[in-house]
Amino acid sequence: MSREDDHEPPFVRSDWGTNRYVYNHRSPIGRSFIVISLAIAAGGLVLRGPLRPLTPVPVRADGTEVAERLTP
C-alpha cells in the first residue's frame, strides 16, 4: 500500500520566488491540510450568518444622530 508520493513533505517552498512555505498537494498530509483549512473557512462563514445590509442612520438638522434608532 506504500506509494512513492507518501514520502513527500507536507510543506514545500513556494514556486513564486518567495521564502514562504505552502501546502504540498502531492502529499497525503498536505492534501488533508488543504481540506481541513477549507472546511474551517467554510464553517466560519456559515457560523457568521447572513450579512445584513447597512441602513442609514437618521440625522437631525443640527447634525446629531437620532438616539432612539441607535439603542437596541
PyMOL Python script that loads the backbone (N, CA, C, O; Angstrom):
from pymol import cmd

cmd.read_pdbstr("""\
ATOM      1  N   MET A   1       0.810  -1.185   0.000  1.00  0.00           N
ATOM      2  CA  MET A   1       0.000   0.000   0.000  1.00  0.00           C
ATOM      3  C   MET A   1       0.859   1.257   0.000  1.00  0.00           C
ATOM      4  O   MET A   1       0.345   2.356  -0.208  1.00  0.00           O
ATOM      5  N   SER A   2       2.128   1.112   0.224  1.00  0.00           N
ATOM      6  CA  SER A   2       3.010   2.269   0.225  1.00  0.00           C
ATOM      7  C   SER A   2       3.266   2.720  -1.200  1.00  0.00           C
ATOM      8  O   SER A   2       3.660   1.933  -2.061  1.00  0.00           O
ATOM      9  N   ARG A   3       3.034   3.997  -1.426  1.00  0.00           N
ATOM     10  CA  ARG A   3       3.311   4.569  -2.735  1.00  0.00           C
ATOM     11  C   ARG A   3       4.468   5.538  -2.608  1.00  0.00           C
ATOM     12  O   ARG A   3       4.858   5.927  -1.507  1.00  0.00           O
ATOM     13  N   GLU A   4       5.001   5.915  -3.736  1.00  0.00           N
ATOM     14  CA  GLU A   4       6.165   6.797  -3.701  1.00  0.00           C
ATOM     15  C   GLU A   4       5.793   8.201  -3.225  1.00  0.00           C
ATOM     16  O   GLU A   4       6.607   8.868  -2.587  1.00  0.00           O
ATOM     17  N   ASP A   5       4.563   8.664  -3.527  1.00  0.00           N
ATOM     18  CA  ASP A   5       4.201  10.016  -3.122  1.00  0.00           C
ATOM     19  C   ASP A   5       3.851  10.112  -1.645  1.00  0.00           C
ATOM     20  O   ASP A   5       3.605  11.211  -1.148  1.00  0.00           O
ATOM     21  N   ASP A   6       3.823   8.985  -0.926  1.00  0.00           N
ATOM     22  CA  ASP A   6       3.576   9.025   0.514  1.00  0.00           C
ATOM     23  C   ASP A   6       4.744   9.633   1.277  1.00  0.00           C
ATOM     24  O   ASP A   6       4.595  10.002   2.442  1.00  0.00           O
ATOM     25  N   HIS A   7       5.893   9.743   0.645  1.00  0.00           N
ATOM     26  CA  HIS A   7       7.077  10.258   1.320  1.00  0.00           C
ATOM     27  C   HIS A   7       7.356  11.719   0.992  1.00  0.00           C
ATOM     28  O   HIS A   7       8.434  12.233   1.291  1.00  0.00           O
ATOM     29  N   GLU A   8       6.385  12.385   0.378  1.00  0.00           N
ATOM     30  CA  GLU A   8       6.529  13.812   0.091  1.00  0.00           C
ATOM     31  C   GLU A   8       6.357  14.605   1.380  1.00  0.00           C
ATOM     32  O   GLU A   8       5.563  14.207   2.233  1.00  0.00           O
ATOM     33  N   PRO A   9       7.069  15.709   1.549  1.00  0.00           N
ATOM     34  CA  PRO A   9       6.877  16.539   2.742  1.00  0.00           C
ATOM     35  C   PRO A   9       5.542  17.286   2.649  1.00  0.00           C
ATOM     36  O   PRO A   9       5.114  17.631   1.548  1.00  0.00           O
ATOM     37  N   PRO A  10       4.869  17.545   3.792  1.00  0.00           N
ATOM     38  CA  PRO A  10       3.571  18.237   3.743  1.00  0.00           C
ATOM     39  C   PRO A  10       3.682  19.709   3.361  1.00  0.00           C
ATOM     40  O   PRO A  10       2.707  20.293   2.887  1.00  0.00           O
ATOM     41  N   PHE A  11       4.844  20.319   3.558  1.00  0.00           N
ATOM     42  CA  PHE A  11       5.062  21.714   3.196  1.00  0.00           C
ATOM     43  C   PHE A  11       6.240  21.805   2.231  1.00  0.00           C
ATOM     44  O   PHE A  11       7.237  21.102   2.395  1.00  0.00           O
ATOM     45  N   VAL A  12       6.123  22.670   1.227  1.00  0.00           N
ATOM     46  CA  VAL A  12       7.209  22.923   0.292  1.00  0.00           C
ATOM     47  C   VAL A  12       7.360  24.427   0.128  1.00  0.00           C
ATOM     48  O   VAL A  12       6.439  25.188   0.424  1.00  0.00           O
ATOM     49  N   ARG A  13       8.524  24.850  -0.344  1.00  0.00           N
ATOM     50  CA  ARG A  13       8.727  26.277  -0.621  1.00  0.00           C
ATOM     51  C   ARG A  13       7.887  26.705  -1.804  1.00  0.00           C
ATOM     52  O   ARG A  13       7.659  25.938  -2.740  1.00  0.00           O
ATOM     53  N   SER A  14       7.439  27.922  -1.746  1.00  0.00           N
ATOM     54  CA  SER A  14       6.619  28.460  -2.820  1.00  0.00           C
ATOM     55  C   SER A  14       7.439  28.593  -4.100  1.00  0.00           C
ATOM     56  O   SER A  14       8.622  28.931  -4.056  1.00  0.00           O
ATOM     57  N   ASP A  15       6.806  28.325  -5.235  1.00  0.00           N
ATOM     58  CA  ASP A  15       7.477  28.449  -6.533  1.00  0.00           C
ATOM     59  C   ASP A  15       7.435  29.876  -7.059  1.00  0.00           C
ATOM     60  O   ASP A  15       7.934  30.138  -8.154  1.00  0.00           O
ATOM     61  N   TRP A  16       6.861  30.794  -6.316  1.00  0.00           N
ATOM     62  CA  TRP A  16       6.677  32.163  -6.782  1.00  0.00           C
ATOM     63  C   TRP A  16       7.868  33.055  -6.439  1.00  0.00           C
ATOM     64  O   TRP A  16       7.790  34.270  -6.615  1.00  0.00           O
ATOM     65  N   GLY A  17       8.950  32.486  -5.962  1.00  0.00           N
ATOM     66  CA  GLY A  17      10.146  33.262  -5.685  1.00  0.00           C
ATOM     67  C   GLY A  17      10.203  33.842  -4.288  1.00  0.00           C
ATOM     68  O   GLY A  17      11.107  34.618  -3.979  1.00  0.00           O
ATOM     69  N   THR A  18       9.255  33.480  -3.437  1.00  0.00           N
ATOM     70  CA  THR A  18       9.287  33.965  -2.060  1.00  0.00           C
ATOM     71  C   THR A  18       9.831  32.873  -1.160  1.00  0.00           C
ATOM     72  O   THR A  18       9.982  31.729  -1.590  1.00  0.00           O
ATOM     73  N   ASN A  19      10.121  33.208   0.062  1.00  0.00           N
ATOM     74  CA  ASN A  19      10.626  32.221   1.020  1.00  0.00           C
ATOM     75  C   ASN A  19       9.511  31.619   1.861  1.00  0.00           C
ATOM     76  O   ASN A  19       9.771  31.030   2.910  1.00  0.00           O
ATOM     77  N   ARG A  20       8.273  31.762   1.408  1.00  0.00           N
ATOM     78  CA  ARG A  20       7.156  31.212   2.164  1.00  0.00           C
ATOM     79  C   ARG A  20       6.968  29.731   1.841  1.00  0.00           C
ATOM     80  O   ARG A  20       7.341  29.255   0.769  1.00  0.00           O
ATOM     81  N   TYR A  21       6.380  29.024   2.796  1.00  0.00           N
ATOM     82  CA  TYR A  21       6.052  27.617   2.599  1.00  0.00           C
ATOM     83  C   TYR A  21       4.562  27.486   2.323  1.00  0.00           C
ATOM     84  O   TYR A  21       3.758  28.240   2.872  1.00  0.00           O
ATOM     85  N   VAL A  22       4.193  26.543   1.482  1.00  0.00           N
ATOM     86  CA  VAL A  22       2.797  26.292   1.124  1.00  0.00           C
ATOM     87  C   VAL A  22       2.507  24.809   1.319  1.00  0.00           C
ATOM     88  O   VAL A  22       3.422  23.993   1.428  1.00  0.00           O
ATOM     89  N   TYR A  23       1.208  24.471   1.362  1.00  0.00           N
ATOM     90  CA  TYR A  23       0.829  23.068   1.465  1.00  0.00           C
ATOM     91  C   TYR A  23       1.227  22.331   0.189  1.00  0.00           C
ATOM     92  O   TYR A  23       1.049  22.844  -0.916  1.00  0.00           O
ATOM     93  N   ASN A  24       1.766  21.125   0.352  1.00  0.00           N
ATOM     94  CA  ASN A  24       2.164  20.303  -0.781  1.00  0.00           C
ATOM     95  C   ASN A  24       0.979  19.413  -1.150  1.00  0.00           C
ATOM     96  O   ASN A  24       0.632  18.502  -0.398  1.00  0.00           O
ATOM     97  N   HIS A  25       0.361  19.669  -2.296  1.00  0.00           N
ATOM     98  CA  HIS A  25      -0.807  18.896  -2.701  1.00  0.00           C
ATOM     99  C   HIS A  25      -0.442  17.477  -3.142  1.00  0.00           C
ATOM    100  O   HIS A  25      -1.329  16.644  -3.327  1.00  0.00           O
ATOM    101  N   ARG A  26       0.832  17.197  -3.309  1.00  0.00           N
ATOM    102  CA  ARG A  26       1.256  15.850  -3.690  1.00  0.00           C
ATOM    103  C   ARG A  26       1.388  14.929  -2.485  1.00  0.00           C
ATOM    104  O   ARG A  26       1.511  13.716  -2.650  1.00  0.00           O
ATOM    105  N   SER A  27       1.364  15.479  -1.287  1.00  0.00           N
ATOM    106  CA  SER A  27       1.479  14.693  -0.063  1.00  0.00           C
ATOM    107  C   SER A  27       0.087  14.420   0.502  1.00  0.00           C
ATOM    108  O   SER A  27      -0.760  15.313   0.487  1.00  0.00           O
ATOM    109  N   PRO A  28      -0.169  13.221   0.996  1.00  0.00           N
ATOM    110  CA  PRO A  28      -1.474  12.948   1.598  1.00  0.00           C
ATOM    111  C   PRO A  28      -1.753  13.847   2.810  1.00  0.00           C
ATOM    112  O   PRO A  28      -2.893  14.263   3.018  1.00  0.00           O
ATOM    113  N   ILE A  29      -0.748  14.140   3.591  1.00  0.00           N
ATOM    114  CA  ILE A  29      -0.931  15.025   4.744  1.00  0.00           C
ATOM    115  C   ILE A  29      -1.190  16.448   4.267  1.00  0.00           C
ATOM    116  O   ILE A  29      -2.029  17.144   4.838  1.00  0.00           O
ATOM    117  N   GLY A  30      -0.489  16.887   3.238  1.00  0.00           N
ATOM    118  CA  GLY A  30      -0.710  18.211   2.679  1.00  0.00           C
ATOM    119  C   GLY A  30      -2.109  18.352   2.110  1.00  0.00           C
ATOM    120  O   GLY A  30      -2.744  19.394   2.274  1.00  0.00           O
ATOM    121  N   ARG A  31      -2.603  17.301   1.434  1.00  0.00           N
ATOM    122  CA  ARG A  31      -3.972  17.329   0.916  1.00  0.00           C
ATOM    123  C   ARG A  31      -4.977  17.399   2.042  1.00  0.00           C
ATOM    124  O   ARG A  31      -5.976  18.110   1.932  1.00  0.00           O
ATOM    125  N   SER A  32      -4.735  16.670   3.132  1.00  0.00           N
ATOM    126  CA  SER A  32      -5.666  16.739   4.261  1.00  0.00           C
ATOM    127  C   SER A  32      -5.616  18.117   4.913  1.00  0.00           C
ATOM    128  O   SER A  32      -6.648  18.607   5.370  1.00  0.00           O
ATOM    129  N   PHE A  33      -4.443  18.758   4.971  1.00  0.00           N
ATOM    130  CA  PHE A  33      -4.362  20.130   5.480  1.00  0.00           C
ATOM    131  C   PHE A  33      -5.189  21.084   4.625  1.00  0.00           C
ATOM    132  O   PHE A  33      -5.848  21.980   5.154  1.00  0.00           O
ATOM    133  N   ILE A  34      -5.157  20.897   3.311  1.00  0.00           N
ATOM    134  CA  ILE A  34      -5.932  21.749   2.411  1.00  0.00           C
ATOM    135  C   ILE A  34      -7.425  21.562   2.668  1.00  0.00           C
ATOM    136  O   ILE A  34      -8.164  22.542   2.764  1.00  0.00           O
ATOM    137  N   VAL A  35      -7.869  20.325   2.779  1.00  0.00           N
ATOM    138  CA  VAL A  35      -9.294  20.050   3.008  1.00  0.00           C
ATOM    139  C   VAL A  35      -9.735  20.586   4.366  1.00  0.00           C
ATOM    140  O   VAL A  35     -10.809  21.177   4.474  1.00  0.00           O
ATOM    141  N   ILE A  36      -8.924  20.389   5.398  1.00  0.00           N
ATOM    142  CA  ILE A  36      -9.278  20.863   6.742  1.00  0.00           C
ATOM    143  C   ILE A  36      -9.351  22.386   6.779  1.00  0.00           C
ATOM    144  O   ILE A  36     -10.274  22.942   7.375  1.00  0.00           O
ATOM    145  N   SER A  37      -8.390  23.072   6.151  1.00  0.00           N
ATOM    146  CA  SER A  37      -8.408  24.537   6.181  1.00  0.00           C
ATOM    147  C   SER A  37      -9.594  25.083   5.395  1.00  0.00           C
ATOM    148  O   SER A  37     -10.171  26.093   5.798  1.00  0.00           O
ATOM    149  N   LEU A  38      -9.985  24.440   4.270  1.00  0.00           N
ATOM    150  CA  LEU A  38     -11.166  24.865   3.534  1.00  0.00           C
ATOM    151  C   LEU A  38     -12.439  24.626   4.343  1.00  0.00           C
ATOM    152  O   LEU A  38     -13.357  25.446   4.312  1.00  0.00           O
ATOM    153  N   ALA A  39     -12.500  23.507   5.067  1.00  0.00           N
ATOM    154  CA  ALA A  39     -13.675  23.221   5.898  1.00  0.00           C
ATOM    155  C   ALA A  39     -13.791  24.227   7.040  1.00  0.00           C
ATOM    156  O   ALA A  39     -14.896  24.658   7.368  1.00  0.00           O
ATOM    157  N   ILE A  40     -12.678  24.605   7.647  1.00  0.00           N
ATOM    158  CA  ILE A  40     -12.705  25.592   8.731  1.00  0.00           C
ATOM    159  C   ILE A  40     -13.149  26.948   8.193  1.00  0.00           C
ATOM    160  O   ILE A  40     -13.939  27.639   8.835  1.00  0.00           O
ATOM    161  N   ALA A  41     -12.651  27.332   7.029  1.00  0.00           N
ATOM    162  CA  ALA A  41     -13.049  28.617   6.437  1.00  0.00           C
ATOM    163  C   ALA A  41     -14.532  28.624   6.081  1.00  0.00           C
ATOM    164  O   ALA A  41     -15.224  29.606   6.349  1.00  0.00           O
ATOM    165  N   ALA A  42     -15.030  27.541   5.481  1.00  0.00           N
ATOM    166  CA  ALA A  42     -16.452  27.464   5.130  1.00  0.00           C
ATOM    167  C   ALA A  42     -17.319  27.443   6.384  1.00  0.00           C
ATOM    168  O   ALA A  42     -18.372  28.079   6.420  1.00  0.00           O
ATOM    169  N   GLY A  43     -16.885  26.719   7.413  1.00  0.00           N
ATOM    170  CA  GLY A  43     -17.637  26.690   8.667  1.00  0.00           C
ATOM    171  C   GLY A  43     -17.692  28.049   9.334  1.00  0.00           C
ATOM    172  O   GLY A  43     -18.719  28.425   9.899  1.00  0.00           O
ATOM    173  N   GLY A  44     -16.602  28.784   9.275  1.00  0.00           N
ATOM    174  CA  GLY A  44     -16.596  30.133   9.841  1.00  0.00           C
ATOM    175  C   GLY A  44     -17.546  31.058   9.120  1.00  0.00           C
ATOM    176  O   GLY A  44     -18.207  31.883   9.751  1.00  0.00           O
ATOM    177  N   LEU A  45     -17.627  30.933   7.797  1.00  0.00           N
ATOM    178  CA  LEU A  45     -18.560  31.762   7.034  1.00  0.00           C
ATOM    179  C   LEU A  45     -20.008  31.378   7.319  1.00  0.00           C
ATOM    180  O   LEU A  45     -20.881  32.244   7.377  1.00  0.00           O
ATOM    181  N   VAL A  46     -20.266  30.088   7.496  1.00  0.00           N
ATOM    182  CA  VAL A  46     -21.629  29.647   7.802  1.00  0.00           C
ATOM    183  C   VAL A  46     -22.032  30.092   9.202  1.00  0.00           C
ATOM    184  O   VAL A  46     -23.155  30.553   9.403  1.00  0.00           O
ATOM    185  N   LEU A  47     -21.132  29.960  10.168  1.00  0.00           N
ATOM    186  CA  LEU A  47     -21.451  30.354  11.539  1.00  0.00           C
ATOM    187  C   LEU A  47     -21.588  31.857  11.693  1.00  0.00           C
ATOM    188  O   LEU A  47     -22.256  32.326  12.614  1.00  0.00           O
ATOM    189  N   ARG A  48     -20.974  32.607  10.818  1.00  0.00           N
ATOM    190  CA  ARG A  48     -21.080  34.067  10.876  1.00  0.00           C
ATOM    191  C   ARG A  48     -22.492  34.521  10.596  1.00  0.00           C
ATOM    192  O   ARG A  48     -22.943  35.520  11.157  1.00  0.00           O
ATOM    193  N   GLY A  49     -23.191  33.818   9.750  1.00  0.00           N
ATOM    194  CA  GLY A  49     -24.571  34.142   9.435  1.00  0.00           C
ATOM    195  C   GLY A  49     -24.671  35.086   8.264  1.00  0.00           C
ATOM    196  O   GLY A  49     -23.665  35.541   7.719  1.00  0.00           O
ATOM    197  N   PRO A  50     -25.911  35.375   7.882  1.00  0.00           N
ATOM    198  CA  PRO A  50     -26.100  36.257   6.725  1.00  0.00           C
ATOM    199  C   PRO A  50     -25.711  37.692   7.062  1.00  0.00           C
ATOM    200  O   PRO A  50     -25.867  38.156   8.191  1.00  0.00           O
ATOM    201  N   LEU A  51     -25.210  38.362   6.062  1.00  0.00           N
ATOM    202  CA  LEU A  51     -24.852  39.765   6.229  1.00  0.00           C
ATOM    203  C   LEU A  51     -26.094  40.613   6.020  1.00  0.00           C
ATOM    204  O   LEU A  51     -26.823  40.433   5.044  1.00  0.00           O
ATOM    205  N   ARG A  52     -26.330  41.528   6.931  1.00  0.00           N
ATOM    206  CA  ARG A  52     -27.491  42.399   6.762  1.00  0.00           C
ATOM    207  C   ARG A  52     -27.025  43.686   6.092  1.00  0.00           C
ATOM    208  O   ARG A  52     -25.912  44.153   6.335  1.00  0.00           O
ATOM    209  N   PRO A  53     -27.869  44.249   5.260  1.00  0.00           N
ATOM    210  CA  PRO A  53     -27.464  45.482   4.576  1.00  0.00           C
ATOM    211  C   PRO A  53     -27.370  46.640   5.556  1.00  0.00           C
ATOM    212  O   PRO A  53     -28.093  46.685   6.551  1.00  0.00           O
ATOM    213  N   LEU A  54     -26.491  47.557   5.271  1.00  0.00           N
ATOM    214  CA  LEU A  54     -26.341  48.731   6.110  1.00  0.00           C
ATOM    215  C   LEU A  54     -27.507  49.671   5.879  1.00  0.00           C
ATOM    216  O   LEU A  54     -27.866  49.971   4.740  1.00  0.00           O
ATOM    217  N   THR A  55     -28.091  50.130   6.966  1.00  0.00           N
ATOM    218  CA  THR A  55     -29.186  51.088   6.858  1.00  0.00           C
ATOM    219  C   THR A  55     -28.666  52.448   7.282  1.00  0.00           C
ATOM    220  O   THR A  55     -27.888  52.539   8.232  1.00  0.00           O
ATOM    221  N   PRO A  56     -29.066  53.483   6.615  1.00  0.00           N
ATOM    222  CA  PRO A  56     -28.589  54.809   7.001  1.00  0.00           C
ATOM    223  C   PRO A  56     -29.170  55.227   8.356  1.00  0.00           C
ATOM    224  O   PRO A  56     -30.326  54.941   8.665  1.00  0.00           O
ATOM    225  N   VAL A  57     -28.362  55.893   9.137  1.00  0.00           N
ATOM    226  CA  VAL A  57     -28.789  56.390  10.443  1.00  0.00           C
ATOM    227  C   VAL A  57     -29.402  57.769  10.244  1.00  0.00           C
ATOM    228  O   VAL A  57     -28.783  58.645   9.638  1.00  0.00           O
ATOM    229  N   PRO A  58     -30.628  57.966  10.757  1.00  0.00           N
ATOM    230  CA  PRO A  58     -31.244  59.281  10.590  1.00  0.00           C
ATOM    231  C   PRO A  58     -30.464  60.362  11.348  1.00  0.00           C
ATOM    232  O   PRO A  58     -30.010  60.146  12.471  1.00  0.00           O
ATOM    233  N   VAL A  59     -30.322  61.514  10.716  1.00  0.00           N
ATOM    234  CA  VAL A  59     -29.586  62.625  11.303  1.00  0.00           C
ATOM    235  C   VAL A  59     -30.515  63.828  11.369  1.00  0.00           C
ATOM    236  O   VAL A  59     -31.223  64.149  10.414  1.00  0.00           O
ATOM    237  N   ARG A  60     -30.491  64.475  12.512  1.00  0.00           N
ATOM    238  CA  ARG A  60     -31.300  65.678  12.669  1.00  0.00           C
ATOM    239  C   ARG A  60     -30.651  66.849  11.934  1.00  0.00           C
ATOM    240  O   ARG A  60     -29.527  66.749  11.443  1.00  0.00           O
ATOM    241  N   ALA A  61     -31.376  67.948  11.871  1.00  0.00           N
ATOM    242  CA  ALA A  61     -30.889  69.125  11.156  1.00  0.00           C
ATOM    243  C   ALA A  61     -29.644  69.717  11.803  1.00  0.00           C
ATOM    244  O   ALA A  61     -28.824  70.332  11.121  1.00  0.00           O
ATOM    245  N   ASP A  62     -29.492  69.532  13.142  1.00  0.00           N
ATOM    246  CA  ASP A  62     -28.317  70.092  13.800  1.00  0.00           C
ATOM    247  C   ASP A  62     -27.095  69.161  13.719  1.00  0.00           C
ATOM    248  O   ASP A  62     -26.037  69.486  14.258  1.00  0.00           O
ATOM    249  N   GLY A  63     -27.239  68.003  13.047  1.00  0.00           N
ATOM    250  CA  GLY A  63     -26.104  67.115  12.837  1.00  0.00           C
ATOM    251  C   GLY A  63     -26.004  65.977  13.833  1.00  0.00           C
ATOM    252  O   GLY A  63     -25.109  65.142  13.703  1.00  0.00           O
ATOM    253  N   THR A  64     -26.883  65.906  14.822  1.00  0.00           N
ATOM    254  CA  THR A  64     -26.836  64.813  15.799  1.00  0.00           C
ATOM    255  C   THR A  64     -27.668  63.645  15.299  1.00  0.00           C
ATOM    256  O   THR A  64     -28.660  63.832  14.595  1.00  0.00           O
ATOM    257  N   GLU A  65     -27.254  62.428  15.673  1.00  0.00           N
ATOM    258  CA  GLU A  65     -27.976  61.233  15.254  1.00  0.00           C
ATOM    259  C   GLU A  65     -29.187  61.020  16.144  1.00  0.00           C
ATOM    260  O   GLU A  65     -29.206  61.450  17.297  1.00  0.00           O
ATOM    261  N   VAL A  66     -30.168  60.373  15.617  1.00  0.00           N
ATOM    262  CA  VAL A  66     -31.377  60.081  16.387  1.00  0.00           C
ATOM    263  C   VAL A  66     -31.048  58.929  17.331  1.00  0.00           C
ATOM    264  O   VAL A  66     -30.742  57.826  16.877  1.00  0.00           O
ATOM    265  N   ALA A  67     -31.108  59.172  18.639  1.00  0.00           N
ATOM    266  CA  ALA A  67     -30.684  58.198  19.639  1.00  0.00           C
ATOM    267  C   ALA A  67     -31.655  57.017  19.741  1.00  0.00           C
ATOM    268  O   ALA A  67     -31.239  55.922  20.118  1.00  0.00           O
ATOM    269  N   GLU A  68     -32.914  57.209  19.419  1.00  0.00           N
ATOM    270  CA  GLU A  68     -33.889  56.130  19.563  1.00  0.00           C
ATOM    271  C   GLU A  68     -33.568  54.965  18.618  1.00  0.00           C
ATOM    272  O   GLU A  68     -33.802  53.809  18.967  1.00  0.00           O
ATOM    273  N   ARG A  69     -33.048  55.252  17.459  1.00  0.00           N
ATOM    274  CA  ARG A  69     -32.747  54.221  16.482  1.00  0.00           C
ATOM    275  C   ARG A  69     -31.426  53.508  16.791  1.00  0.00           C
ATOM    276  O   ARG A  69     -31.198  52.396  16.314  1.00  0.00           O
ATOM    277  N   LEU A  70     -30.560  54.138  17.580  1.00  0.00           N
ATOM    278  CA  LEU A  70     -29.249  53.558  17.844  1.00  0.00           C
ATOM    279  C   LEU A  70     -29.240  52.595  19.015  1.00  0.00           C
ATOM    280  O   LEU A  70     -28.365  51.733  19.097  1.00  0.00           O
ATOM    281  N   THR A  71     -30.206  52.725  19.931  1.00  0.00           N
ATOM    282  CA  THR A  71     -30.233  51.832  21.086  1.00  0.00           C
ATOM    283  C   THR A  71     -30.951  50.546  20.720  1.00  0.00           C
ATOM    284  O   THR A  71     -31.951  50.591  20.003  1.00  0.00           O
ATOM    285  N   PRO A  72     -30.469  49.395  21.191  1.00  0.00           N
ATOM    286  CA  PRO A  72     -31.102  48.124  20.834  1.00  0.00           C
ATOM    287  C   PRO A  72     -32.419  47.908  21.537  1.00  0.00           C
ATOM    288  O   PRO A  72     -33.066  46.880  21.333  1.00  0.00           O
TER     289      PRO A  72
END
""", "prot")
cmd.dss("prot")
cmd.show_as("cartoon", "prot")
cmd.util.cbc("prot")
cmd.orient("prot")
